[in-house]
Amino acid sequence: MKTIGLLTSGGDAPGMNAAIRSVVRASIFNKLKVMGIRHGYNGLLNGEIGEMDISSVADIIHRGGTMLRTARCDEFKTEEGIDKALNIIEVFGIDALVILGGDGTFKGAKSLSDLGVPVICIPCTIDNDMGYTDYSIGFMTAVETVVDAISKIRDTSTSHGRANIVEVMGRDCGDIALYSGLAGGAESIIVRETGVDIDEVCKKIIQGRNRGKLHHIIVLAEGITSPYKVSEDIKDKTGAEVRVTTLGHIQRGGTPTSFDRIMASKMGYRAIELLLSKKSGRALGMRCNEIIDMDLEEALNVEKTFDEDMYNITKTLSI
């Protein structure tokens, strides 16, 4: 093995650059050439590939986003697209791929792995929706971003005596809402896994108001229901003044936390260790604060479970 290809695909996540830096420098330390592939699988099909050196990844560990850029690629999902990718990999003399991304990215990597391309996958997604790993790179940074926003929103909500709905990302996984809601001291958390109970939210608002509480923070995971409908329902039932804040893509950006930088650095290093040990078709992850690797197909089949114990803690502490 002489040449490693490296790409990022799907949604960007804080910490991707730290993982890129780790893969590149661990490769060069071990006398391997690294070919950076820009714009994900789309760039792979278009041959947007160039050699990376130590200087290519200087001063990026603290930067959000991905220096290799990312893009969606429907063509890669076709048989013709996969064949084209195999040809490009051969033309550029790439012996193995390290691929950063989420569930959809991993499925694309498996298609290449099934056809004999050595691949190692690193989980990078703010949603934390991959069941085989405790955390994915970028998740904790997104949580910190939301917690900071909640703190600022609470200040103004208290000043005006309002309730405020904070809509966060996590359409199919409520972890951002759950973790940020607990850390931010939110009074109510609404996620797909538990459903919407407006009456429970309204009851808390009324009980809080009766004891002199000046604010009520509701963290809502996107895609369950309209935050404006929730706002109207609450107003109709309680008479409370309600504001809506949708954080949107602000959650994807920003300086990665030290946790994400460390996890990304460990996983990038481990990816090269695995390839040098002639292991491939593996998904890296974290369990009980240890970096683990698992068969890629097995990792994709692990169902994500919702932390009901943590959810119950938030309900207890928000009385």
C-alpha positions as CSV (number, residue, x, y, z in Angstrom):
1,M,0.0,0.0,0.0
2,K,1.5,3.3,-1.1
3,T,-1.3,5.8,-1.8
4,I,-4.3,6.8,0.4
5,G,-7.4,8.7,-1.0
6,L,-9.2,10.9,1.4
7,L,-12.7,12.5,1.0
8,T,-15.5,14.0,3.0
9,S,-19.1,13.6,2.0
10,G,-22.6,14.5,3.1
11,G,-23.3,17.3,5.6
12,D,-20.2,19.0,7.0
13,A,-19.4,18.7,10.7
14,P,-17.1,20.6,13.0
15,G,-14.0,18.3,13.5
16,M,-13.8,17.1,10.0
17,N,-10.7,19.2,9.4
18,A,-9.1,17.8,12.6
19,A,-9.7,14.3,11.2
20,I,-8.3,15.3,7.7
21,R,-5.2,16.6,9.4
22,S,-4.7,13.4,11.4
23,V,-5.1,11.2,8.4
24,V,-2.7,13.2,6.3
25,R,0.0,13.5,8.9
26,A,-0.3,9.9,10.1
27,S,0.0,8.8,6.4
28,I,3.0,10.9,5.7
29,F,4.7,9.8,8.9
30,N,4.3,6.2,7.7
31,K,5.7,7.0,4.2
32,L,2.3,6.9,2.4
33,K,1.2,9.4,-0.2
34,V,-2.2,11.1,0.4
35,M,-4.5,12.2,-2.4
36,G,-7.2,14.6,-1.3
37,I,-10.5,14.3,-3.2
38,R,-12.5,17.5,-3.3
39,H,-16.3,17.7,-3.2
40,G,-16.9,14.1,-2.0
41,Y,-18.0,11.4,-4.3
42,N,-18.9,14.0,-6.9
43,G,-15.3,15.1,-7.0
44,L,-14.1,11.4,-7.1
45,L,-16.2,10.9,-10.3
46,N,-14.8,14.1,-11.8
47,G,-11.2,13.4,-10.9
48,E,-10.9,16.5,-8.5
49,I,-7.9,14.9,-6.9
50,G,-4.5,16.3,-5.8
51,E,-1.7,15.2,-3.6
52,M,-1.6,16.6,0.0
53,D,1.4,17.3,2.1
54,I,2.1,18.4,5.7
55,S,1.6,22.0,4.8
56,S,-1.8,21.2,3.2
57,V,-3.3,20.6,6.7
58,A,-1.4,23.4,8.6
59,D,-3.7,25.5,10.9
60,I,-6.9,23.6,10.2
61,I,-7.4,21.7,13.4
62,H,-9.5,24.5,14.9
63,R,-11.5,25.3,11.8
64,G,-15.1,24.2,11.2
65,G,-16.4,22.8,7.9
66,T,-14.2,20.7,5.6
67,M,-11.2,22.0,3.7
68,L,-11.9,19.2,1.1
69,R,-15.4,20.6,0.6
70,T,-18.4,18.3,0.2
71,A,-21.3,17.8,-2.2
72,R,-24.2,15.5,-2.9
73,C,-23.8,13.0,-5.8
74,D,-26.8,11.1,-7.2
75,E,-24.6,9.7,-10.0
76,F,-22.6,7.8,-7.5
77,K,-25.7,5.9,-6.4
78,T,-25.9,4.3,-9.9
79,E,-24.1,1.3,-11.2
80,E,-22.5,3.5,-13.9
81,G,-21.3,5.9,-11.2
82,I,-19.7,3.1,-9.2
83,D,-17.9,1.8,-12.3
84,K,-16.7,5.3,-13.0
85,A,-15.4,5.7,-9.5
86,L,-13.5,2.4,-9.7
87,N,-11.8,3.6,-13.0
88,I,-10.8,6.9,-11.4
89,I,-9.4,5.1,-8.3
90,E,-7.3,2.9,-10.6
91,V,-6.1,5.8,-12.8
92,F,-4.9,7.8,-9.8
93,G,-3.2,4.8,-8.3
94,I,-5.2,5.0,-5.1
95,D,-4.8,1.8,-3.0
96,A,-7.3,2.6,-0.2
97,L,-9.8,5.2,0.8
98,V,-10.5,7.0,4.1
99,I,-14.0,8.4,4.0
100,L,-15.5,10.9,6.4
101,G,-19.3,11.4,6.7
102,G,-22.5,10.0,8.0
103,D,-24.9,7.1,7.2
104,G,-25.4,7.9,3.5
105,T,-21.6,8.4,3.1
106,F,-21.0,5.0,4.7
107,K,-23.4,3.3,2.4
108,G,-21.5,4.7,-0.6
109,A,-18.2,3.5,1.0
110,K,-19.7,0.0,1.4
111,S,-20.5,-0.1,-2.3
112,L,-16.8,0.4,-3.0
113,S,-15.7,-2.0,-0.3
114,D,-18.0,-4.7,-1.7
115,L,-16.1,-4.4,-5.0
116,G,-12.7,-4.8,-3.4
117,V,-11.6,-1.2,-2.6
118,P,-10.1,-1.1,0.9
119,V,-12.0,1.6,2.9
120,I,-12.0,2.9,6.4
121,C,-14.9,5.1,7.5
122,I,-14.9,7.9,10.1
123,P,-18.3,9.0,11.5
124,C,-18.7,12.8,11.0
125,T,-22.3,14.1,11.5
126,I,-23.8,16.6,14.0
127,D,-26.9,14.5,14.3
128,N,-25.2,11.7,16.2
129,D,-27.7,9.3,14.5
130,M,-25.4,6.3,14.0
131,G,-26.2,3.5,16.4
132,Y,-22.9,1.7,16.6
133,T,-21.0,4.6,18.1
134,D,-21.7,6.7,21.2
135,Y,-20.7,9.9,19.5
136,S,-20.0,11.1,16.0
137,I,-17.5,13.9,15.2
138,G,-19.2,17.3,15.3
139,F,-22.1,16.3,17.6
140,M,-20.6,17.8,20.8
141,T,-19.7,21.0,19.0
142,A,-23.3,21.4,17.7
143,V,-24.6,20.8,21.2
144,E,-22.3,23.5,22.6
145,T,-23.6,25.9,19.9
146,V,-27.2,25.2,20.8
147,V,-26.5,25.6,24.6
148,D,-24.8,28.9,24.0
149,A,-27.9,30.1,22.0
150,I,-30.3,28.8,24.7
151,S,-28.4,30.9,27.3
152,K,-28.7,34.0,25.2
153,I,-32.4,33.4,24.5
154,R,-33.1,32.8,28.1
155,D,-31.7,36.3,28.9
156,T,-34.1,38.0,26.6
157,S,-37.0,35.7,27.4
158,T,-36.6,36.5,31.1
159,S,-36.5,40.2,30.4
160,H,-39.8,40.1,28.6
161,G,-41.5,37.2,30.5
162,R,-41.9,35.1,27.4
163,A,-41.8,31.5,26.3
164,N,-39.3,30.7,23.5
165,I,-39.2,27.7,21.1
166,V,-35.7,26.9,19.9
167,E,-35.8,24.7,16.8
168,V,-32.7,22.5,16.4
169,M,-31.5,20.0,13.8
170,G,-32.0,16.3,14.1
171,R,-34.9,15.4,11.9
172,D,-34.5,11.6,12.5
173,C,-32.6,11.7,15.8
174,G,-33.4,13.8,18.8
175,D,-29.9,13.8,20.4
176,I,-29.1,17.4,19.7
177,A,-32.3,18.5,21.3
178,L,-31.9,16.1,24.2
179,Y,-28.3,16.9,25.1
180,S,-28.6,20.6,24.6
181,G,-31.9,20.7,26.4
182,L,-30.4,19.0,29.5
183,A,-27.2,21.1,29.4
184,G,-29.1,24.3,28.7
185,G,-31.7,23.8,31.4
186,A,-34.7,23.8,29.0
187,E,-38.1,23.4,30.6
188,S,-39.5,21.3,27.7
189,I,-37.9,19.0,25.0
190,I,-39.9,17.8,22.0
191,V,-38.3,15.1,19.9
192,R,-39.7,12.5,17.4
193,E,-38.8,9.6,19.7
194,T,-41.3,10.8,22.4
195,G,-43.9,12.6,20.3
196,V,-45.6,16.0,20.9
197,D,-47.6,16.6,24.1
198,I,-48.6,20.2,24.0
199,D,-50.7,19.8,27.1
200,E,-47.7,18.8,29.2
201,V,-45.7,21.8,27.9
202,C,-48.6,24.1,28.7
203,K,-49.0,22.6,32.2
204,K,-45.3,23.4,32.9
205,I,-45.7,26.9,31.6
206,I,-48.7,27.6,33.9
207,Q,-47.0,26.0,36.9
208,G,-43.9,28.0,36.4
209,R,-45.8,31.2,35.9
210,N,-47.7,30.6,39.1
211,R,-44.5,30.4,41.1
212,G,-43.1,33.6,39.5
213,K,-41.0,32.1,36.7
214,L,-40.2,34.6,34.0
215,H,-39.3,32.3,31.1
216,H,-39.9,28.9,29.5
217,I,-37.4,27.4,27.0
218,I,-38.8,24.7,24.7
219,V,-36.2,22.8,22.6
220,L,-37.9,21.3,19.5
221,A,-36.2,18.9,17.1
222,E,-36.9,19.9,13.4
223,G,-39.4,18.1,11.2
224,I,-41.8,16.9,13.9
225,T,-44.2,19.7,13.7
226,S,-44.1,23.4,12.8
227,P,-42.7,25.5,15.6
228,Y,-45.2,28.2,14.7
229,K,-48.1,25.8,15.2
230,V,-46.7,24.8,18.6
231,S,-46.4,28.5,19.4
232,E,-50.0,29.2,18.5
233,D,-51.2,26.2,20.4
234,I,-49.3,27.3,23.5
235,K,-50.7,30.9,23.2
236,D,-54.3,29.6,22.8
237,K,-54.0,27.4,25.9
238,T,-52.0,29.5,28.2
239,G,-52.1,33.1,26.9
240,A,-48.3,33.2,27.1
241,E,-46.3,35.3,24.7
242,V,-44.2,32.9,22.6
243,R,-41.3,33.5,20.2
244,V,-39.6,31.1,17.8
245,T,-35.9,30.8,17.1
246,T,-34.7,28.5,14.3
247,L,-31.0,28.0,14.6
248,G,-30.6,26.3,11.3
249,H,-27.1,25.8,9.8
250,I,-25.4,27.8,12.5
251,Q,-25.3,24.4,14.2
252,R,-23.0,23.0,11.5
253,G,-20.3,25.7,11.7
254,G,-17.9,27.1,14.3
255,T,-14.7,26.0,16.0
256,P,-14.9,22.4,17.0
257,T,-14.7,21.6,20.7
258,S,-11.6,20.0,22.2
259,F,-13.6,16.8,22.5
260,D,-14.3,16.7,18.8
261,R,-10.8,17.6,17.9
262,I,-9.3,14.8,20.1
263,M,-11.8,12.2,18.9
264,A,-11.1,13.2,15.3
265,S,-7.4,13.0,15.8
266,K,-7.6,9.6,17.4
267,M,-9.8,8.2,14.6
268,G,-7.7,9.6,11.8
269,Y,-4.6,8.0,13.3
270,R,-6.4,4.8,13.9
271,A,-7.6,4.7,10.3
272,I,-4.1,4.6,9.0
273,E,-3.1,2.0,11.6
274,L,-5.9,-0.3,10.3
275,L,-4.9,0.1,6.7
276,L,-1.3,-0.6,7.5
277,S,-2.5,-3.8,9.3
278,K,-4.3,-4.8,6.0
279,K,-7.7,-4.3,7.6
280,S,-10.5,-2.6,5.6
281,G,-14.2,-2.4,5.3
282,R,-14.2,-1.0,8.9
283,A,-16.2,1.8,10.5
284,L,-14.5,3.7,13.4
285,G,-16.4,4.8,16.4
286,M,-16.3,5.5,20.1
287,R,-17.7,3.4,22.9
288,C,-17.1,4.0,26.6
289,N,-14.4,6.7,25.7
290,E,-12.4,4.1,23.6
291,I,-11.9,4.2,19.8
292,I,-13.4,1.0,18.3
293,D,-13.6,-0.4,14.8
294,M,-16.4,-2.5,13.4
295,D,-17.3,-4.3,10.2
296,L,-18.8,-1.6,8.0
297,E,-22.0,-3.6,7.1
298,E,-22.5,-4.5,10.8
299,A,-22.1,-0.8,11.8
300,L,-24.7,0.3,9.2
301,N,-27.2,-2.3,10.6
302,V,-27.0,-1.2,14.3
303,E,-30.2,0.6,15.2
304,K,-29.9,4.0,16.9
305,T,-31.5,3.9,20.4
306,F,-32.9,6.9,22.2
307,D,-31.6,7.6,25.7
308,E,-34.8,7.5,27.6
309,D,-33.0,7.6,30.9
310,M,-31.6,11.0,30.0
311,Y,-34.9,12.2,28.7
312,N,-36.5,11.2,32.1
313,I,-33.8,13.1,33.9
314,T,-34.7,16.3,31.9
315,K,-38.3,15.9,32.8
316,T,-37.5,15.5,36.5
317,L,-35.1,18.4,36.6
318,S,-37.4,20.8,34.7
319,I,-40.3,20.7,37.2
